[in-house]
């Protein structure tokens, strides 16, 4: 894997573009705010501009793009782009036309990280794994027998819509009690604003938690309760070897992992309790870009 490729991670908050060399090494990176480019034309032209900055000599010939949308086999257009509505109904051919001179490979943004972690990262050597990201939203990539589980329509892994509580707090486009409406970075930010005023962030909430603030403790303890509901349900339906957690909320608060594991063990069959294995992803905050690069290399070779 000595070739250089472009990895593009289009998230709900940021667009990250990087030059990935030797398969797994990120050597240059550019970042932009997703909210600055709501129209598809502006999004993809901005990506091309960033590509030109990191690879002015066009050494890379392949681009891998991870998008926050369901992605079935043989996808022809983007559907259900909840985080970036402007992308809905854009055809794959139109998307590829923005990048002349490149082979372009596309997949769900969480799936590409799940594959990366399964083959080279924290889940290496495990046949069955679930990668979960907790950042702007919540999503997962499910690996069964070393391959991504897509389902019949490309929606497998969309666990943000999983109902984990009768709690009535919700976000637009999500059902009451869904995992994303209760456990995402945006959900925690909203809780922080309720407690500490407009402008408060999820980071401030965790700072207060570390000082034993009782109100912050209630919020985080409830977060653990809800998140462990999801893990327990997945453990008893998919039965993976390992759960790999990533995303900004986890990276900034790694101690959450053991709290979630401890709470999950109380909610599964007795024989499964000691089989609960939850770890942090190996590729950290650059996982989306490197995973997209990994996609470009291996899908072009027919390995994915």
C-alpha positions in Angstrom: 0.0 0.0 0.0 2.5 2.6 -1.1 0.2 4.8 -3.2 -1.1 8.2 -2.1 -4.8 8.8 -2.0 -7.2 11.5 -0.9 -9.5 10.9 2.0 -12.6 13.1 2.5 -14.7 13.0 5.7 -17.9 15.0 5.4 -19.4 15.3 8.9 -22.3 17.2 10.3 -19.9 19.9 11.7 -16.6 19.7 9.7 -15.4 18.7 6.3 -11.9 17.2 6.6 -9.7 16.5 3.6 -6.4 14.7 3.8 -3.5 13.1 1.8 -3.2 9.5 3.0 0.1 7.8 2.2 1.3 4.3 2.6 -2.2 3.2 3.4 -2.6 4.6 6.9 -0.4 7.7 7.2 -2.1 11.1 7.1 0.5 13.6 5.9 -1.5 16.8 5.1 -4.9 17.9 6.1 -7.4 20.8 5.4 -10.6 21.5 7.4 -13.7 23.6 6.8 -17.0 24.0 8.6 -19.8 22.1 7.0 -22.3 24.8 7.9 -20.4 27.3 5.5 -21.4 25.2 2.5 -25.1 24.2 2.5 -25.5 23.7 -1.2 -24.0 20.6 -2.9 -22.2 22.7 -5.5 -20.4 24.7 -2.9 -19.6 21.7 -0.7 -17.9 19.7 -3.5 -16.2 22.7 -5.0 -14.7 23.5 -1.6 -13.5 19.9 -1.2 -11.8 20.2 -4.6 -10.1 23.4 -3.5 -8.8 21.7 -0.4 -7.6 18.8 -2.4 -5.6 21.2 -4.6 -4.0 22.7 -1.5 -2.9 19.4 0.0 -1.9 17.7 -3.3 -1.0 20.5 -5.8 1.0 18.1 -8.0 -2.0 15.7 -8.3 0.1 12.8 -7.1 -3.1 11.1 -5.8 -5.4 9.5 -8.5 -8.1 8.2 -6.2 -10.5 9.9 -3.7 -12.4 8.2 -1.0 -15.4 10.1 0.4 -17.3 9.3 3.6 -20.8 10.9 3.8 -23.2 11.0 6.7 -25.9 9.2 4.8 -27.2 5.6 4.4 -25.2 3.8 1.6 -26.6 0.6 0.1 -24.7 -1.5 -2.4 -24.9 0.0 -5.9 -26.2 3.3 -4.6 -27.2 5.7 -7.4 -28.0 8.8 -5.3 -27.9 10.3 -1.8 -30.9 9.7 0.4 -31.9 10.8 3.9 -29.0 13.4 4.4 -30.4 14.4 7.8 -27.3 16.4 8.9 -26.8 18.0 5.5 -30.2 18.3 3.8 -28.8 19.9 0.7 -27.2 16.7 -0.3 -30.4 14.8 -0.7 -31.2 13.5 -4.2 -27.7 14.3 -5.5 -26.8 11.5 -7.9 -23.5 9.6 -7.5 -22.6 10.5 -11.1 -23.1 14.2 -10.3 -20.9 13.9 -7.2 -18.1 12.2 -9.2 -18.3 14.9 -11.9 -16.8 17.4 -9.5 -13.5 15.5 -9.4 -12.3 15.1 -13.0 -9.2 13.0 -13.3 -9.8 11.0 -10.2 -11.4 7.7 -9.4 -14.0 8.4 -6.7 -15.2 5.9 -4.1 -18.1 6.7 -1.8 -19.5 5.1 1.4 -21.2 6.0 4.7 -18.8 7.9 6.9 -19.0 5.6 9.9 -18.7 2.5 7.8 -15.3 3.5 6.4 -14.0 4.0 10.0 -15.5 0.7 11.1 -13.6 -1.1 8.3 -10.4 0.7 9.1 -10.6 -0.2 12.8 -11.6 -3.8 12.0 -8.7 -4.4 9.7 -6.0 -2.2 11.1 -7.1 -0.7 14.4 -8.7 -1.5 17.7 -10.8 -4.4 16.4 -8.0 -6.0 14.3 -8.2 -9.8 14.4 -11.9 -9.8 15.4 -14.4 -11.1 12.9 -17.4 -9.3 14.3 -17.2 -5.7 15.6 -19.4 -2.6 16.1 -17.8 0.8 15.8 -19.9 3.6 17.3 -19.1 7.3 16.9 -20.5 10.0 19.3 -19.9 13.5 18.1 -22.4 15.8 16.4 -24.6 12.8 16.1 -24.5 9.1 16.9 -23.9 6.4 14.3 -22.4 3.0 13.9 -20.7 0.7 11.4 -21.4 -3.0 11.9 -18.7 -5.6 10.8 -19.8 -9.2 10.4 -17.3 -11.8 9.1 -14.9 -8.9 8.4 -17.4 -7.1 6.1 -19.8 -4.2 6.5 -23.4 -5.1 7.3 -25.4 -2.8 5.1 -28.9 -4.3 5.2 -31.3 -4.4 2.3 -31.6 -0.7 1.9 -28.2 0.6 3.3 -29.6 1.6 6.7 -27.9 -1.0 8.9 -25.9 0.8 11.6 -28.2 3.9 11.8 -28.4 3.4 15.6 -29.0 7.1 16.2 -32.7 6.4 15.7 -32.7 3.4 18.1 -35.2 4.1 20.9 -33.4 3.7 24.2 -35.8 5.5 26.6 -39.3 6.8 27.2 -37.7 10.2 27.7 -39.5 12.9 25.7 -36.5 15.1 24.8 -35.9 15.1 21.1 -34.2 16.9 18.2 -35.6 17.7 14.8 -36.0 14.7 12.5 -35.6 12.2 15.4 -38.1 10.3 17.5 -38.6 10.9 21.2 -36.2 8.8 23.3 -33.8 8.0 20.4 -30.2 7.4 21.1 -29.0 10.4 19.1 -31.5 12.8 20.7 -30.3 11.8 24.1 -26.6 11.0 23.8 -25.1 13.0 20.9 -22.8 15.9 21.3 -25.6 18.2 20.3 -27.9 16.7 22.9 -25.2 17.2 25.6 -24.7 20.8 24.4 -28.4 21.5 24.8 -28.3 20.0 28.4 -25.4 22.3 29.1 -27.3 25.4 27.9 -30.2 24.5 30.2 -27.9 24.3 33.2 -25.3 27.1 32.4 -26.9 29.4 29.9 -26.8 30.2 26.2 -23.3 29.7 24.8 -22.5 26.8 27.2 -20.9 23.8 25.5 -20.8 20.1 26.2 -17.1 20.6 27.2 -18.3 22.9 30.0 -20.8 20.3 31.1 -18.0 17.7 31.5 -15.8 20.3 33.3 -18.6 20.8 35.9 -19.0 17.0 36.2 -15.3 16.7 37.1 -15.9 19.2 40.0 -18.7 17.0 41.3 -21.4 19.4 40.3 -24.6 17.6 41.2 -26.6 18.8 38.2 -23.9 17.9 35.7 -23.6 14.5 37.4 -27.3 13.8 36.9 -27.0 14.6 33.2 -23.9 12.4 32.6 -25.2 9.5 34.7 -28.4 9.6 32.6 -26.2 9.7 29.5 -24.4 6.5 30.6 -27.8 4.9 31.4 -29.2 5.6 27.9 -26.0 4.8 26.0 -25.6 1.5 27.9 -29.2 0.6 26.9 -28.1 0.8 23.3 -24.9 -1.2 23.8 -26.8 -3.9 25.7 -29.4 -4.2 22.9 -26.7 -4.5 20.3 -24.8 -7.1 22.3 -27.9 -9.2 22.5 -28.9 -8.9 18.9 -25.6 -8.7 17.0 -23.3 -10.4 19.6 -20.0 -8.8 18.4 -16.5 -9.7 19.7 -15.9 -6.0 20.5 -17.3 -2.5 20.5 -15.1 0.3 19.4 -16.1 3.8 20.5 -14.9 7.0 18.8 -16.0 10.6 18.1 -15.3 13.8 19.9 -17.4 13.1 23.0 -15.5 9.9 23.6 -12.0 11.2 22.7 -12.3 14.1 25.1 -13.8 11.9 27.9 -12.3 8.4 27.6 -13.3 7.5 31.1 -16.9 7.2 29.8 -15.9 3.9 28.3 -15.5 2.0 31.5 -18.7 3.6 33.0 -20.7 2.4 30.0 -19.2 -1.1 30.2 -20.0 -1.4 33.9 -23.6 -0.3 33.3 -24.0 -2.5 30.3 -23.0 -5.6 32.2 -26.1 -5.2 34.4 -28.4 -5.3 31.4 -27.3 -8.5 29.5 -27.5 -12.2 29.9 -25.4 -13.5 32.7 -23.1 -15.5 30.4 -22.5 -12.3 28.3 -21.4 -10.0 31.2 -17.7 -10.8 31.0 -17.8 -10.9 27.3 -18.6 -7.2 27.1 -15.5 -5.7 25.5 -15.6 -1.9 24.8 -12.5 0.1 23.7 -11.6 3.4 22.2 -10.7 3.6 18.5 -7.1 3.5 17.5 -7.2 6.2 14.8 -8.7 8.9 17.0 -9.9 12.2 15.4 -8.4 11.5 12.0 -10.2 8.2 11.6 -12.7 9.5 9.1 -10.1 10.9 6.7 -7.9 7.8 6.9 -10.9 5.5 6.7 -12.0 7.3 3.5 -8.5 6.9 2.1 -8.6 3.2 3.1 -11.8 2.9 1.1 -10.2 4.4 -2.0 -7.4 1.9 -1.9 -9.2 -1.2 -1.1 -12.5 -0.7 -3.0 -10.5 0.1 -6.2 -8.8 -3.3 -5.7 -12.1 -5.1 -5.2 -11.4 -5.9 -1.6 -14.4 -4.1 -0.1 
